Amino acid sequence: MTADLCFRGVVDEAVAKHAYRFGYRAIASREVDSVREVGGVRVVPRYELSRDTVDKHRNVRGLKVLLVSSGEDLKFYPKLSGAIDSVKIDFTQLTSLSKDFLRRVIGLKTPVEIEFAEVLRRILSGDSIDYYHLLLRLYTRGKLEVYVCSGAVDLPSLVHPTAMHALISVLGVPEGLAAKAVFKVPRELVVNTV
């Protein structure tokens, strides 16, 4: 089962049919608050949480993603252990990437989300993708887990899973690990969250 864990738009019948043709069987979306079937695709709630809101969502069903925008956010992770499913690092808000921050990311034992649309936007606009390269190097060395999701906002921006696979392969991730980040880890997260 292929899953897109960060679809940012409404999953209607047209989107679901298109996603199904691409091979997706599950989509995590902020637009739903309970698991439902749409056009053969299971739509799962996605909760983007700050360190202050995690406790309120401890017992909800769905994908719980901790948004990290500072080193302070990761200091609270030990208290949040077991309450979140993955971590999304907001590199636009992060002012520095210290060794302490990296040690905390490596110590998470929780998958880190990489959004295809954001990486592609940065490449096409000439912005730096150094932080993403660093995450992918750490992943390749077995220091942390990552998964890649689309970041699509509507039907035209939905991407085929093989495009995500190709992108991180081009960025230096070996084939097997690229496939794991696109296909295996998202599937495991969806199975574990519902």
Contacts in CASP RR format, 6 or more apart in sequence:
PFRMAT RR
TARGET T0000
AUTHOR 0000-0000-0000
METHOD contacts of the structure
MODEL  1
MTADLCFRGVVDEAVAKHAYRFGYRAIASREVDSVREVGGVRVVPRYELS
RDTVDKHRNVRGLKVLLVSSGEDLKFYPKLSGAIDSVKIDFTQLTSLSKD
FLRRVIGLKTPVEIEFAEVLRRILSGDSIDYYHLLLRLYTRGKLEVYVCS
GAVDLPSLVHPTAMHALISVLGVPEGLAAKAVFKVPRELVVNTV
1 25 0 8 1.000
1 26 0 8 1.000
1 187 0 8 1.000
1 190 0 8 1.000
1 191 0 8 1.000
2 22 0 8 1.000
2 23 0 8 1.000
2 24 0 8 1.000
2 25 0 8 1.000
2 26 0 8 1.000
2 161 0 8 1.000
2 182 0 8 1.000
2 183 0 8 1.000
2 186 0 8 1.000
2 187 0 8 1.000
3 24 0 8 1.000
3 25 0 8 1.000
3 26 0 8 1.000
3 27 0 8 1.000
3 28 0 8 1.000
3 186 0 8 1.000
3 187 0 8 1.000
3 189 0 8 1.000
3 190 0 8 1.000
4 19 0 8 1.000
4 24 0 8 1.000
4 26 0 8 1.000
4 27 0 8 1.000
4 28 0 8 1.000
4 149 0 8 1.000
4 150 0 8 1.000
4 151 0 8 1.000
4 152 0 8 1.000
4 158 0 8 1.000
4 161 0 8 1.000
4 186 0 8 1.000
5 27 0 8 1.000
5 28 0 8 1.000
5 46 0 8 1.000
5 63 0 8 1.000
5 86 0 8 1.000
5 113 0 8 1.000
5 147 0 8 1.000
5 149 0 8 1.000
5 186 0 8 1.000
5 189 0 8 1.000
5 190 0 8 1.000
6 28 0 8 1.000
6 46 0 8 1.000
6 65 0 8 1.000
6 88 0 8 1.000
6 113 0 8 1.000
6 115 0 8 1.000
6 149 0 8 1.000
6 150 0 8 1.000
6 151 0 8 1.000
7 15 0 8 1.000
7 27 0 8 1.000
7 28 0 8 1.000
7 29 0 8 1.000
7 46 0 8 1.000
7 149 0 8 1.000
7 150 0 8 1.000
7 151 0 8 1.000
7 152 0 8 1.000
7 158 0 8 1.000
8 29 0 8 1.000
8 30 0 8 1.000
8 151 0 8 1.000
8 152 0 8 1.000
8 153 0 8 1.000
9 15 0 8 1.000
9 29 0 8 1.000
9 30 0 8 1.000
9 31 0 8 1.000
9 152 0 8 1.000
9 153 0 8 1.000
9 154 0 8 1.000
10 29 0 8 1.000
10 31 0 8 1.000
11 19 0 8 1.000
11 27 0 8 1.000
11 29 0 8 1.000
11 31 0 8 1.000
11 32 0 8 1.000
11 38 0 8 1.000
11 41 0 8 1.000
11 43 0 8 1.000
12 38 0 8 1.000
13 38 0 8 1.000
13 39 0 8 1.000
14 155 0 8 1.000
15 38 0 8 1.000
15 154 0 8 1.000
15 155 0 8 1.000
15 158 0 8 1.000
16 27 0 8 1.000
16 38 0 8 1.000
16 39 0 8 1.000
16 40 0 8 1.000
16 41 0 8 1.000
16 43 0 8 1.000
17 39 0 8 1.000
18 155 0 8 1.000
18 158 0 8 1.000
19 27 0 8 1.000
19 41 0 8 1.000
19 158 0 8 1.000
20 39 0 8 1.000
20 40 0 8 1.000
20 41 0 8 1.000
22 158 0 8 1.000
22 159 0 8 1.000
22 160 0 8 1.000
22 161 0 8 1.000
23 161 0 8 1.000
24 41 0 8 1.000
24 161 0 8 1.000
25 40 0 8 1.000
25 41 0 8 1.000
25 42 0 8 1.000
26 41 0 8 1.000
26 42 0 8 1.000
26 43 0 8 1.000
26 44 0 8 1.000
26 186 0 8 1.000
26 187 0 8 1.000
26 190 0 8 1.000
27 41 0 8 1.000
27 42 0 8 1.000
27 43 0 8 1.000
27 44 0 8 1.000
28 43 0 8 1.000
28 44 0 8 1.000
28 45 0 8 1.000
28 46 0 8 1.000
28 62 0 8 1.000
28 63 0 8 1.000
28 149 0 8 1.000
28 190 0 8 1.000
29 43 0 8 1.000
29 44 0 8 1.000
29 45 0 8 1.000
29 46 0 8 1.000
30 45 0 8 1.000
30 46 0 8 1.000
30 47 0 8 1.000
30 48 0 8 1.000
32 43 0 8 1.000
32 44 0 8 1.000
32 45 0 8 1.000
33 45 0 8 1.000
34 45 0 8 1.000
34 61 0 8 1.000
35 42 0 8 1.000
35 43 0 8 1.000
35 44 0 8 1.000
35 45 0 8 1.000
35 61 0 8 1.000
35 62 0 8 1.000
35 194 0 8 1.000
36 42 0 8 1.000
36 43 0 8 1.000
37 43 0 8 1.000
42 190 0 8 1.000
42 194 0 8 1.000
44 62 0 8 1.000
44 63 0 8 1.000
44 190 0 8 1.000
44 193 0 8 1.000
44 194 0 8 1.000
45 60 0 8 1.000
45 61 0 8 1.000
45 62 0 8 1.000
45 63 0 8 1.000
46 62 0 8 1.000
46 63 0 8 1.000
46 65 0 8 1.000
47 57 0 8 1.000
47 60 0 8 1.000
47 62 0 8 1.000
47 63 0 8 1.000
47 64 0 8 1.000
47 65 0 8 1.000
48 65 0 8 1.000
48 67 0 8 1.000
48 88 0 8 1.000
49 57 0 8 1.000
49 64 0 8 1.000
49 65 0 8 1.000
49 66 0 8 1.000
49 67 0 8 1.000
49 84 0 8 1.000
50 66 0 8 1.000
50 67 0 8 1.000
50 73 0 8 1.000
51 66 0 8 1.000
51 72 0 8 1.000
51 73 0 8 1.000
51 76 0 8 1.000
51 80 0 8 1.000
54 64 0 8 1.000
54 66 0 8 1.000
54 80 0 8 1.000
54 83 0 8 1.000
54 84 0 8 1.000
55 83 0 8 1.000
57 64 0 8 1.000
57 83 0 8 1.000
58 83 0 8 1.000
61 193 0 8 1.000
61 194 0 8 1.000
62 85 0 8 1.000
62 193 0 8 1.000
62 194 0 8 1.000
63 85 0 8 1.000
63 86 0 8 1.000
63 189 0 8 1.000
63 190 0 8 1.000
63 193 0 8 1.000
64 83 0 8 1.000
64 84 0 8 1.000
64 85 0 8 1.000
64 86 0 8 1.000
64 193 0 8 1.000
65 84 0 8 1.000
65 85 0 8 1.000
65 86 0 8 1.000
65 87 0 8 1.000
65 88 0 8 1.000
65 113 0 8 1.000
66 73 0 8 1.000
66 77 0 8 1.000
66 80 0 8 1.000
66 84 0 8 1.000
66 86 0 8 1.000
66 87 0 8 1.000
66 88 0 8 1.000
66 110 0 8 1.000
67 73 0 8 1.000
67 88 0 8 1.000
67 90 0 8 1.000
68 74 0 8 1.000
68 87 0 8 1.000
68 88 0 8 1.000
68 89 0 8 1.000
68 90 0 8 1.000
68 94 0 8 1.000
69 89 0 8 1.000
69 90 0 8 1.000
69 93 0 8 1.000
69 94 0 8 1.000
70 93 0 8 1.000
70 94 0 8 1.000
70 95 0 8 1.000
71 94 0 8 1.000
71 98 0 8 1.000
71 100 0 8 1.000
71 101 0 8 1.000
71 104 0 8 1.000
74 101 0 8 1.000
74 104 0 8 1.000
74 105 0 8 1.000
74 108 0 8 1.000
75 104 0 8 1.000
77 104 0 8 1.000
77 108 0 8 1.000
84 110 0 8 1.000
85 110 0 8 1.000
85 111 0 8 1.000
85 189 0 8 1.000
85 192 0 8 1.000
85 193 0 8 1.000
86 110 0 8 1.000
86 111 0 8 1.000
86 112 0 8 1.000
86 113 0 8 1.000
86 147 0 8 1.000
86 189 0 8 1.000
87 105 0 8 1.000
87 108 0 8 1.000
87 110 0 8 1.000
87 111 0 8 1.000
87 112 0 8 1.000
87 113 0 8 1.000
88 112 0 8 1.000
88 113 0 8 1.000
88 115 0 8 1.000
89 105 0 8 1.000
89 112 0 8 1.000
89 131 0 8 1.000
89 135 0 8 1.000
91 131 0 8 1.000
91 132 0 8 1.000
94 101 0 8 1.000
94 131 0 8 1.000
97 131 0 8 1.000
97 134 0 8 1.000
102 134 0 8 1.000
102 138 0 8 1.000
105 112 0 8 1.000
105 135 0 8 1.000
105 138 0 8 1.000
105 144 0 8 1.000
106 138 0 8 1.000
106 143 0 8 1.000
106 144 0 8 1.000
107 144 0 8 1.000
108 144 0 8 1.000
110 145 0 8 1.000
111 144 0 8 1.000
111 145 0 8 1.000
111 146 0 8 1.000
111 147 0 8 1.000
111 185 0 8 1.000
111 189 0 8 1.000
112 135 0 8 1.000
112 139 0 8 1.000
112 144 0 8 1.000
112 145 0 8 1.000
112 146 0 8 1.000
112 147 0 8 1.000
113 146 0 8 1.000
113 147 0 8 1.000
113 149 0 8 1.000
114 132 0 8 1.000
114 135 0 8 1.000
114 136 0 8 1.000
114 146 0 8 1.000
114 147 0 8 1.000
114 148 0 8 1.000
114 149 0 8 1.000
114 168 0 8 1.000
114 181 0 8 1.000
115 148 0 8 1.000
115 149 0 8 1.000
115 150 0 8 1.000
115 151 0 8 1.000
116 148 0 8 1.000
116 149 0 8 1.000
116 150 0 8 1.000
116 151 0 8 1.000
116 159 0 8 1.000
116 163 0 8 1.000
116 164 0 8 1.000
116 167 0 8 1.000
117 150 0 8 1.000
117 151 0 8 1.000
117 152 0 8 1.000
117 153 0 8 1.000
117 157 0 8 1.000
117 159 0 8 1.000
118 151 0 8 1.000
119 129 0 8 1.000
119 132 0 8 1.000
119 167 0 8 1.000
119 171 0 8 1.000
120 167 0 8 1.000
121 127 0 8 1.000
122 128 0 8 1.000
122 129 0 8 1.000
122 132 0 8 1.000
123 129 0 8 1.000
129 171 0 8 1.000
132 171 0 8 1.000
133 171 0 8 1.000
135 144 0 8 1.000
135 146 0 8 1.000
136 146 0 8 1.000
136 168 0 8 1.000
136 171 0 8 1.000
136 172 0 8 1.000
136 173 0 8 1.000
138 144 0 8 1.000
139 145 0 8 1.000
139 146 0 8 1.000
139 173 0 8 1.000
139 177 0 8 1.000
139 181 0 8 1.000
140 172 0 8 1.000
140 173 0 8 1.000
140 174 0 8 1.000
140 177 0 8 1.000
145 185 0 8 1.000
146 181 0 8 1.000
146 185 0 8 1.000
147 181 0 8 1.000
147 182 0 8 1.000
147 185 0 8 1.000
147 186 0 8 1.000
147 189 0 8 1.000
148 164 0 8 1.000
148 165 0 8 1.000
148 167 0 8 1.000
148 168 0 8 1.000
148 181 0 8 1.000
148 182 0 8 1.000
148 186 0 8 1.000
149 164 0 8 1.000
149 186 0 8 1.000
150 157 0 8 1.000
150 158 0 8 1.000
150 159 0 8 1.000
150 164 0 8 1.000
151 157 0 8 1.000
152 158 0 8 1.000
152 159 0 8 1.000
161 182 0 8 1.000
161 183 0 8 1.000
164 182 0 8 1.000
165 178 0 8 1.000
165 179 0 8 1.000
165 182 0 8 1.000
165 183 0 8 1.000
168 178 0 8 1.000
168 181 0 8 1.000
168 182 0 8 1.000
169 175 0 8 1.000
169 178 0 8 1.000
173 181 0 8 1.000
END
